[in-house]
């Protein structure tokens, strides 16, 4: 259990006991003991009054301020948590996934889901469209363009 908790929190920090329990499918008490077993490796933080755990080695290195990512459907960034409120505003949940567990490709900016993207790929070209939940002025246009260009270049490698 200790190894499972280490792997989860190394890849999903910050996360709560409930997130780890949901992800692992194990009883809550077992998960709590696993977290206690690696307590020296974790930093407990409060996010909107919710206790969460951050892998200690990542505590200083975490910097979402300049990041923009295009995540595919079913990416662990959203799936790996029972509650996704840290990364996704409740009002936009239906745009990122439906109640049946169907996840859509999303745009991540500063650690938060800010829109959707869609690619159409054929032998001639890769076309990528984006749909932001907020005004583009709130999302760094240059970072979004760099992220879309990077995905288009990646898709061209396989054609």
N, C-alpha and C positions, 0 to 999 in steps of 0.2 A: 504494500500500500504506500509506503514511503516513496518508493521510486515512481509510482504512478502520480502521486501528488507533486513530486519534483518536476516531472515532465509537464504536467498540466500547468502549473504556475510559471514555469519557465516560458511557456508559449502563450499563456493567456492572461498574464498580469495586466492590470489589476482584475481580480475576480473574487467573488464571495464564496463562502461555504456552500450556499445554495447553488451557485453556478457549478462548483466542483461536484457536488452531489448529483445534480441533474445530468451533467456531462458523463460522469462515470457510471451512473445507474446503480451505485452502491448505497447501502443504508447511510443515513446522515451521521450516525454515531461513528461508523467506521471512517467516514471522510473527516470528521472532526479530529479523530485520533491521528489520522495521517497528517493533517495540518499541524497538529501539536508536535508530531515527530520531526517536522522540518521547520519548526518555529524559528530556529536560529538563522535560517536561510531566507525568511520572509520578513517583510516590513508591513505591519498592519496600518492601514490608512483609512480615513473616513471620507467617503464620497457621498455627499448629500445625506449625511447621517447614517449611511450604510457601511458597516465594517467590511473592508475589502483587503485582500492580501496582494502585495507586490513583491516579486522576487527581488531580494536585496541587491543583487548585482545589477539589476535593471533600473533601480530606483533613481540613480543619478543620470543614467544614460537616456532615459525616456524623453524624447523631444519630438512632439508632433507638429510643432509650429510651422515647419516648412515642408510638410509632406503632403503629397496628393497621390492617391492610388486608385486604380480601376480594379475592383475586386470581382471575380467571377461569381456566378450563382453558387450557393452552398459553400462559400468560403468560411473557414473556421473562425474568422474574425467576428462573425455574427452567430454562427451555428454553435460555437463552443460555450455559449452562455444561456442560462435559463431566462434571465432577464436582460434585455438588450438596451436598457435605458441609458447606459453610460455612453454608448456609441450612436444611438438612434432615438430621435425625438418620437414620442408616442404618436404625434399627429402625422408622422411620415411612415409608420410601421407598414401600412398596407402597400406602400410603394416599394418597400424592400422585401417583404414576404407576406404571404397570405396565411389565413388561419389553418390551412391544410399542410403547411410546412413547405410550400413552394417558394424558394428564394430566388430573387432576381439579381442581375449584375448591378453593383452599386459603385458610386464614386465616394471615396473617403477623403476628407480634407481635415487636417489637424485632429485626426482620430475620430471624427464624426462622419456619419453618412449624410451626404448633402445632395445626392442625386442618383440617377440611373444612367446606364450607358447600354448601347446596343451595337453590335457589329454585324455587318453583312459581308461575307467573304465569298468571292468567286475567283475564277482564274485570272480575271482582268485586274481586279483591285480589291482592296479592303476599305470599306466605308464604315466609319464610326460616328454615331450620333450620341449626343448627351442631352439629358433633361435634368436640370437642376431644380431642387425644391425651393431654393431661395434665389434672390437676384444675383446675377453674375458678379456684381460689385463686391459682394461678401465673400466670394470665392476668388482666389487669385487666378485670373485668366491665364497668365503665363504658365503657372504650374499645371493647370488643367490641360492646356495645349501640349505641354511637354509629356504629360502622362498619356494622352491620346496618341501622340506621335510615337511614343515608345511601344505601345501596344500594336499599332499599325505596322511598325518595323518588325516586331516579333512575328506577327501573322504572315508577313511577306516571306520570312525565312522558310516556312513550310510549303509555300506554293511553288 
